Amino acid sequence: MHITQRLLIASTQLLFIGQATLAAEDTLSIEIGGRLQVDATSFDNDKFDYAGGGELRRGRLFVSGGLSENWDYKLQVDFAPEEPELKDGYIRYHGFANARITMGNFKQFSSLEELTSSNNISFSERSLANALVTGRRLGIGYQTWSDRFSLAASAYAHEANNLVRGKGVSSRFVYRPPLGDGELVHLGINLSREEDDDARLRLRARPESHVDEHRIIDTGMIPGIESFNKIGFEAAYVNGRFSAQAEFVRQNLQRKLG
């Protein structure tokens, strides 16, 4: 599917981040924080009536910290823009060298942009390719890394708020070749295989603005889904204040009709 035109006149985001930390006996710690992101958008189009407007895009509170020397935790709830949703809710073991195990509701190992916090992405919304990406799910994941690579794998079930019901497995490999000071190249590949409990799937995306409810991509409900596979390629380059990144995501559906 090709998009031939996109016209966004103005989009502004107000961001607030705050946190406080308490610690006891160098093992148990509590960090309390949150973020407020306000988005206001104006459209000018001579064919469609897009009103634009503003909203509290993200309003999150979190509690995180350490339970002991080798265990930590995080609980994060988003109260905007609609109903409250659990985002992160997990415990993590990091008693191994250069490795950790995560259990609970957390971001699965998919694309670079999805795994990047909304505090750090270039725009207030992620790209259209994110419609094909798996986000947070209840599961268990393993990660290991060195100075040049990282490897991660997970198995997961439903999303904690029942927005998605199904199961799957994912993996991700990232390589960072050695470069000069201030330069970084990121090359990655991620793979996943999933099944949906309802044996159906719908893919849709807004025009990279959450204020506008118009869906420029909408497949409708696709029935008879047995499973689907995803593959994604990631690339990013950073040199001082300059950065660029690109991703390619492909999803193949296996269907049973009749």
PyMOL commands that set and color helices and strands:
alter all, ss='L'
color gray80, all
select helices_A, chain A and resi 112-115+128-132
alter helices_A, ss='H'
color red, helices_A
select strands_A, chain A and resi 10-24+28-42+53-66+71-78+85-93+99-107+136-145+149-156+166-175+183-196+200-201+204-205+217-218+222-223+225-239+242-255
alter strands_A, ss='S'
color yellow, strands_A
deselect
rebuild
show_as cartoon
